[in-house]
Amino acid sequence: MNKLTTNKGESIAETLVAVLITSMALTILAGAIVTAARVNSEEKNQNEAVVMTQYDITPGVHNSDTEVEDLGTVTIRINDSSIGEISVDSSVHKYRTKNGYYFYE
């Protein structure tokens, strides 16, 4: 049998450094994704608040620029085999601004 006589190839230290760099990059990427999702959620909430302020919409309050329609009570049902069926009743109002935008509460 012929033994390997050359020392070509990567050493264990080189491999560990490559794995360390890759894991650090993936950790930074995961953190960036979580931060971006949080910022997007906060911006969405801020945008909704600005739009409701811009069109003078206060949930539950009727004003002259907003048409309010009571859609009644809706029942939301979730059926899960592990916990059974859950039902939640909620009243729904639809707001329409004079520009034709709809908001639901």
N, C-alpha and C positions, 0 to 999 in steps of 0.2 A: 504494500500500500504506500501511496505517496502522501506525505504530510504536506500541509500548506506551508510554503516557505516564504510567502510574502506577507507583509504587514499592511496591505492595502485595505481600505474600507474605513468606516466610521468607528471611532472609539466610543465607549460607553459614556464618557464625559460629553462628547459632542452631541450624542443622542439626548442626554438629559437636559442639556442647555436648549436644544431645539424644542423639546417637550415643554420646558419651563416658559419659553418665549411664547409658544402657541397657547398655553393655558392662560398666561397673563393677557394676551390679546383677546381671547374669548371672554374672559372675565370683564374686561373693559367694554367690550361690545355688548355684553348682557346688561351691564349697568347703564349704558347709553340707551338701550332699548327701553328699559324700565323708566328712565328719566323722560324720554320722549313721550311715552304713553301717559305719564303723569302730567306733563306740560300740555299735551293735547286735551286731556280731560279738563284741566283747569281753564284752558282757553275756550273750550266748548261751553262750559258753564258761564264764563265771563261774557261770551258772545250772546248767549241766550238772555242774560240779564240786560245787556246793552240794547238788544232788539226790543225787549219788553218795555224798557224805559223809553226808548225812542218812540214807540207807538203808544205810550202811556197805558200799558196793560198791567193791571194789578189783578192777580188771580183772585177770583171770588168777588171782584168789584166791577160793576158796570159803569162805563163812562160814555160820554157823547160820541167819541170816535170809534167805539168798539161795539159790535153786535154780539150778544151773548145768546147762545142756544144751549138749553139744558138737554143733554142727551140721555138723561135718566141714570139708572144704576146698571152697571155691568158686573157680571160675575166672571171672575177669572178662575179657571179650574186647571189644576196640575195633577196628573195621574201618574204616579210612580209606583212601580211594583214593590219597591222596598219600604215605602212609607205610606202607601195608599193614596187616596185622593184628598187634595187640599183645595178648598174654595175660599175666595176672597171677594167680598162685595165692595164696590167703590162707585161713587157718583162721578159722572164725567160731564164737563162743560166744554163747549167749543166756542172759541173767541174768533171773530173775524174783524180785521181792521178795515178801515176805509180803503186801503190799498189792496185788499184781497188776500192778505196773509192770514193763515189759520194757526191757532195755538190751542192746545188741549190741556186741560187741568184735570 
